[in-house]
Amino acid sequence: MRIGVPKEIKVDENRIGLAPSGAAAFVQHGHTVIVESGAGLGSGIPDEAYAKAGAVLMASAEAIWGEADLIMKVKEPLGPELGWMRPGQIVYTYLHLASNRNLTDTLLQNKVTGVAYETIQLADGSLPLLFPMSEVAGRLSVQAGARCLEVSCGGRGILLSGVSGVKPANVVILGAGTAGANACYVAVGMGAHVSVLDINPGRLRYLHDIHGGHLTTVMANTANIWEEVAQADLVIGAVLQPGALAPRLIPRDLVKQMRPGAAIVDVAIDQGGCCETSRPTTHRDPIFEVDGVIHYAVANMPGAVPRTSTHALTNVTLSYGLALADKGIEGAAAHDPALRRGVNTYAGRLTCPAVAEAFGLECAGWATD
């Protein structure tokens, strides 16, 4: 199979869909890897590293899309890429279709097989291809939130950790999954006063135990969310429903009750966001203000640390990518239920229930069911 790795065209996205180690693995399996020249430079990976791994360098992204049977990316297809997809081609990337009707329709109309990293799900409910990027985003969210609280960004002028004789900031984390847990790790380590909310008491108990009680755990319900958010200096929205739109836990009326200069970091923005006043931003222009509250809503947060993120992503995407290349979509999906859950579109049919629900569309059965 021909594996295509084009340069990402999303603004300020410096990750690449495959590290040289992954390219070498595909070549060892007898496949051809085609990489766009310069695609790895943003992650500190020169073309020579891909050539040494056995990949073919190509200058044109359009030509790569035209030749490749399997496209490996980081972010969803954008702009001209939508016109380069062709029937039967596999696009293997973060798709986040529940918040993107245009891309969903394009994949269906072109009969492209869309395999979404974020919906590959193991039997225990875990999301192995989301884990490393959620880990990165969760840790980055505290760094970003600390900057948002600085006066230069319009924030309250609060140091997250406080100092001797001065209270630390109140950090409220919505969601105790991978991103939320990593946000807790950094925020607690910085000395902030941390409250984490989740609907799963087991997750809350786990976080309470591993942090030795140095955070407050709160069951997530409407009353508790309103109480905690209203008193927060920094709110980190880290909720997730696999493949579906993020639940809107922070309505605008609650934003209005927050302290002037408080900040919201909406990690869930790539799935629509958990705050009503959020809208996607970029690393180049990451923040905006609504009702006196600073919002940070960059949809590709791990792109800020591409060197770390690219290698972490390849570590988890490679095995499924090799299965797709070795067995084809039908064989790979039939063999692995987790991969089958990652198939969002196939032969002009929508096959992901969460995406179908988001748009009120019919969800077709997968061919191997």
C-alpha positions, 0 to 999 in steps of 0.5 A: 500500500502507498502511505501518504504523509502531507504537510499539515496546513492548519494554522500554526500546526507543526506536527506531522502525521508520522515520525521517521521511525513509523515510516521505517516500520511501514517500509519494513512491512513492504509498503511505500511511504511518500512524505511531503518535503519539509513536512517534518521541519516544524517538529525538528525532523529534516527530510534526510531522516525520512529518506534514511528511513526509506521514504520517498520525498515529494514536493507536491501535497496534491500529488501525494493525495493523488497517489496515496491509498492511505493518508496519515495526518494529524488534523482534519483535512482542510481547504484544498485537501477536501478536493483532493480526496478520492473514492476508496482512499483511507484518511487516518487522522483526528477527524472530530466530525461531530463538530464539522458537518462540511467535512462529514458531508465531503467524506460521504460524498467522495466515498472516502473511508474516514478513520478517526483517531479519537474514536478508536476505542478499546473494550474498557472504554479507553481511547488509546490514540487520544491518550498522548495528545490529551496528556499533552493538552492537559499539561499545557492547559495549566501553562496557558491558563497561568499566562491568561491570568497575567495582566498583559493578557487581561487576566486578574493578575494572579500567580497560580501558586501564590507566594508566602502570605498570599493565597494561591489561585483557585483552579477548577478542572471539569473532567477527570479523564486523561486531560483533566488528570494531567491538568491536575498533576501540573496545577497541584505541582505548581501549588494552586488550590485545585478542585476537580469535578467529574460524574465518575466517583471512581475517577475522583477517588483515584485522583484524590488518592494519588495526590495525597488529598492535595486537591478537592474532588467534587461530583459534577452536577449543575449546582456544583459546577455553578458554585465552583466555576463562579469562584474560580480564577482559572477553569479548565474544560477537559470533558469528553464524550467519544466522537460526540460534541462536548457537553455544554457545562458552562452557559453564558449566564455562568460566565457572567457570574465569574470574577472579572479577569478570570480565565477559561481554557477550553480543552474540549474546543475541538469537539465543539467546546464545553463553554457556550462562549468559546470559539476556536482560536489559534496559537497565533491569536489564542485568547479573547474576552467575553463578559470580562473573562479571558478565553483560551480555545486553541483547537490543536494545543499539542501543536505548541510542542510539536517535537514531543507531540509528533513522536508521542502520536506515532507511538500510538497510531503506528500499530493501527496504521500498519494493520490498515496497510497490511490487511486493508480496511475490511480485514483490519476492521474485521480483526480489531473491534477497537479499530472498527469503532474508529471507522466514521465513514465508509463507502458513502455511509456514516458509520459512527453513532455519535456523529450521526446523532450530532447531525440527526443523520442515519447511522449505517451498519459497518460491513463487517458487523 
